[in-house]
Amino acid sequence: MNEQQNDRALQAHAHYTLAPIWPDDRKALEQAKRALVLYRGLDQPIREADALNAVGWFAARLGDHDTAREHWLYRQQGRDQEAEQVRRQLDGLSEDHPGSTY
């Protein structure tokens, strides 16, 4: 990985890491989307899948379940454990579990 790619990887990781700590889900979604764009440009499919999950999670928290479903692709990658975690998260999207995080 050259220096420019390393910088983009660090930027992507920073956006991905910041997403869940934002108190505003809209800003968190923006961070997750930025991470996704950067990971896609770096050809890092595992990190990309993680960012897709984050985008889906924050979209779901904002009530945009269609966008959430489009971004949750773990099962398609054969990552069944992560897919099951997402299913449990969807089940927990209720007023009974307002503090759930991805």
ChimeraX commands (.cxc) that place a marker at each C-alpha (Angstrom):
marker #1 position 0.00,0.00,0.00 radius 0.5
marker #1 position 1.54,3.30,-1.02 radius 0.5
marker #1 position 1.48,6.43,1.14 radius 0.5
marker #1 position -1.58,7.94,-0.56 radius 0.5
marker #1 position -3.55,4.72,-0.12 radius 0.5
marker #1 position -2.45,4.53,3.50 radius 0.5
marker #1 position -3.72,8.09,4.09 radius 0.5
marker #1 position -7.09,7.20,2.55 radius 0.5
marker #1 position -7.26,4.03,4.64 radius 0.5
marker #1 position -6.63,6.08,7.79 radius 0.5
marker #1 position -9.28,8.60,6.74 radius 0.5
marker #1 position -11.78,5.82,6.07 radius 0.5
marker #1 position -11.08,4.25,9.44 radius 0.5
marker #1 position -11.48,7.61,11.17 radius 0.5
marker #1 position -14.89,8.19,9.55 radius 0.5
marker #1 position -15.98,4.63,10.36 radius 0.5
marker #1 position -14.83,4.97,13.98 radius 0.5
marker #1 position -16.49,8.36,14.47 radius 0.5
marker #1 position -19.89,7.29,13.13 radius 0.5
marker #1 position -21.20,5.51,16.25 radius 0.5
marker #1 position -20.12,8.23,18.66 radius 0.5
marker #1 position -22.08,11.03,16.99 radius 0.5
marker #1 position -25.16,11.87,19.05 radius 0.5
marker #1 position -26.98,12.79,15.81 radius 0.5
marker #1 position -27.80,9.81,13.58 radius 0.5
marker #1 position -27.80,12.00,10.46 radius 0.5
marker #1 position -24.21,13.04,11.10 radius 0.5
marker #1 position -23.33,9.45,11.95 radius 0.5
marker #1 position -24.80,8.35,8.62 radius 0.5
marker #1 position -22.67,10.97,6.82 radius 0.5
marker #1 position -19.54,9.60,8.51 radius 0.5
marker #1 position -20.43,6.03,7.58 radius 0.5
marker #1 position -21.05,7.04,3.96 radius 0.5
marker #1 position -17.68,8.81,3.78 radius 0.5
marker #1 position -15.98,5.68,5.11 radius 0.5
marker #1 position -17.82,3.57,2.54 radius 0.5
marker #1 position -16.68,5.72,-0.38 radius 0.5
marker #1 position -13.07,5.61,0.79 radius 0.5
marker #1 position -13.06,1.85,1.46 radius 0.5
marker #1 position -14.54,1.19,-1.99 radius 0.5
marker #1 position -11.74,3.20,-3.55 radius 0.5
marker #1 position -9.19,1.14,-1.67 radius 0.5
marker #1 position -10.59,-2.23,-2.76 radius 0.5
marker #1 position -10.98,-3.48,0.80 radius 0.5
marker #1 position -14.12,-5.67,0.61 radius 0.5
marker #1 position -14.21,-6.61,4.30 radius 0.5
marker #1 position -13.94,-2.99,5.43 radius 0.5
marker #1 position -16.41,-2.02,2.74 radius 0.5
marker #1 position -18.89,-4.56,4.12 radius 0.5
marker #1 position -18.42,-3.13,7.61 radius 0.5
marker #1 position -19.09,0.38,6.29 radius 0.5
marker #1 position -22.14,-0.90,4.38 radius 0.5
marker #1 position -23.43,-2.29,7.66 radius 0.5
marker #1 position -22.88,1.07,9.36 radius 0.5
marker #1 position -24.71,2.94,6.58 radius 0.5
marker #1 position -27.55,0.44,6.84 radius 0.5
marker #1 position -27.69,0.70,10.60 radius 0.5
marker #1 position -27.91,4.48,10.68 radius 0.5
marker #1 position -30.38,4.55,7.79 radius 0.5
marker #1 position -32.57,2.14,9.76 radius 0.5
marker #1 position -32.30,4.27,12.91 radius 0.5
marker #1 position -33.51,7.21,10.82 radius 0.5
marker #1 position -36.48,5.15,9.59 radius 0.5
marker #1 position -35.16,4.56,6.06 radius 0.5
marker #1 position -35.48,0.78,6.07 radius 0.5
marker #1 position -35.28,0.43,2.27 radius 0.5
marker #1 position -31.84,2.05,2.26 radius 0.5
marker #1 position -30.85,-0.07,5.23 radius 0.5
marker #1 position -31.72,-3.30,3.42 radius 0.5
marker #1 position -29.78,-2.19,0.34 radius 0.5
marker #1 position -26.65,-1.70,2.42 radius 0.5
marker #1 position -26.76,-4.83,4.56 radius 0.5
marker #1 position -24.93,-7.27,2.33 radius 0.5
marker #1 position -23.17,-9.47,4.84 radius 0.5
marker #1 position -25.19,-12.57,3.99 radius 0.5
marker #1 position -24.27,-12.18,0.31 radius 0.5
marker #1 position -20.61,-12.29,1.32 radius 0.5
marker #1 position -21.09,-15.46,3.33 radius 0.5
marker #1 position -20.57,-13.60,6.61 radius 0.5
marker #1 position -23.44,-15.30,8.41 radius 0.5
marker #1 position -22.40,-14.25,11.92 radius 0.5
marker #1 position -22.45,-10.57,10.95 radius 0.5
marker #1 position -25.72,-11.06,9.07 radius 0.5
marker #1 position -27.28,-12.56,12.19 radius 0.5
marker #1 position -26.04,-9.60,14.23 radius 0.5
marker #1 position -27.77,-7.25,11.78 radius 0.5
marker #1 position -30.99,-9.26,12.05 radius 0.5
marker #1 position -30.87,-8.93,15.84 radius 0.5
marker #1 position -30.22,-5.21,15.47 radius 0.5
marker #1 position -33.26,-4.83,13.25 radius 0.5
marker #1 position -35.31,-6.72,15.79 radius 0.5
marker #1 position -34.06,-4.32,18.45 radius 0.5
marker #1 position -35.07,-1.18,16.55 radius 0.5
marker #1 position -37.91,-0.30,18.80 radius 0.5
marker #1 position -38.64,2.12,21.57 radius 0.5
marker #1 position -37.65,-0.62,23.99 radius 0.5
marker #1 position -34.03,-0.48,22.77 radius 0.5
marker #1 position -33.21,3.16,21.95 radius 0.5
marker #1 position -29.54,2.84,22.88 radius 0.5
marker #1 position -28.67,0.03,20.49 radius 0.5
marker #1 position -25.58,0.60,18.38 radius 0.5
marker #1 position -24.27,-1.15,15.34 radius 0.5
marker link #1:1,2 radius 0.2
marker link #1:2,3 radius 0.2
marker link #1:3,4 radius 0.2
marker link #1:4,5 radius 0.2
marker link #1:5,6 radius 0.2
marker link #1:6,7 radius 0.2
marker link #1:7,8 radius 0.2
marker link #1:8,9 radius 0.2
marker link #1:9,10 radius 0.2
marker link #1:10,11 radius 0.2
marker link #1:11,12 radius 0.2
marker link #1:12,13 radius 0.2
marker link #1:13,14 radius 0.2
marker link #1:14,15 radius 0.2
marker link #1:15,16 radius 0.2
marker link #1:16,17 radius 0.2
marker link #1:17,18 radius 0.2
marker link #1:18,19 radius 0.2
marker link #1:19,20 radius 0.2
marker link #1:20,21 radius 0.2
marker link #1:21,22 radius 0.2
marker link #1:22,23 radius 0.2
marker link #1:23,24 radius 0.2
marker link #1:24,25 radius 0.2
marker link #1:25,26 radius 0.2
marker link #1:26,27 radius 0.2
marker link #1:27,28 radius 0.2
marker link #1:28,29 radius 0.2
marker link #1:29,30 radius 0.2
marker link #1:30,31 radius 0.2
marker link #1:31,32 radius 0.2
marker link #1:32,33 radius 0.2
marker link #1:33,34 radius 0.2
marker link #1:34,35 radius 0.2
marker link #1:35,36 radius 0.2
marker link #1:36,37 radius 0.2
marker link #1:37,38 radius 0.2
marker link #1:38,39 radius 0.2
marker link #1:39,40 radius 0.2
marker link #1:40,41 radius 0.2
marker link #1:41,42 radius 0.2
marker link #1:42,43 radius 0.2
marker link #1:43,44 radius 0.2
marker link #1:44,45 radius 0.2
marker link #1:45,46 radius 0.2
marker link #1:46,47 radius 0.2
marker link #1:47,48 radius 0.2
marker link #1:48,49 radius 0.2
marker link #1:49,50 radius 0.2
marker link #1:50,51 radius 0.2
marker link #1:51,52 radius 0.2
marker link #1:52,53 radius 0.2
marker link #1:53,54 radius 0.2
marker link #1:54,55 radius 0.2
marker link #1:55,56 radius 0.2
marker link #1:56,57 radius 0.2
marker link #1:57,58 radius 0.2
marker link #1:58,59 radius 0.2
marker link #1:59,60 radius 0.2
marker link #1:60,61 radius 0.2
marker link #1:61,62 radius 0.2
marker link #1:62,63 radius 0.2
marker link #1:63,64 radius 0.2
marker link #1:64,65 radius 0.2
marker link #1:65,66 radius 0.2
marker link #1:66,67 radius 0.2
marker link #1:67,68 radius 0.2
marker link #1:68,69 radius 0.2
marker link #1:69,70 radius 0.2
marker link #1:70,71 radius 0.2
marker link #1:71,72 radius 0.2
marker link #1:72,73 radius 0.2
marker link #1:73,74 radius 0.2
marker link #1:74,75 radius 0.2
marker link #1:75,76 radius 0.2
marker link #1:76,77 radius 0.2
marker link #1:77,78 radius 0.2
marker link #1:78,79 radius 0.2
marker link #1:79,80 radius 0.2
marker link #1:80,81 radius 0.2
marker link #1:81,82 radius 0.2
marker link #1:82,83 radius 0.2
marker link #1:83,84 radius 0.2
marker link #1:84,85 radius 0.2
marker link #1:85,86 radius 0.2
marker link #1:86,87 radius 0.2
marker link #1:87,88 radius 0.2
marker link #1:88,89 radius 0.2
marker link #1:89,90 radius 0.2
marker link #1:90,91 radius 0.2
marker link #1:91,92 radius 0.2
marker link #1:92,93 radius 0.2
marker link #1:93,94 radius 0.2
marker link #1:94,95 radius 0.2
marker link #1:95,96 radius 0.2
marker link #1:96,97 radius 0.2
marker link #1:97,98 radius 0.2
marker link #1:98,99 radius 0.2
marker link #1:99,100 radius 0.2
marker link #1:100,101 radius 0.2
marker link #1:101,102 radius 0.2
view
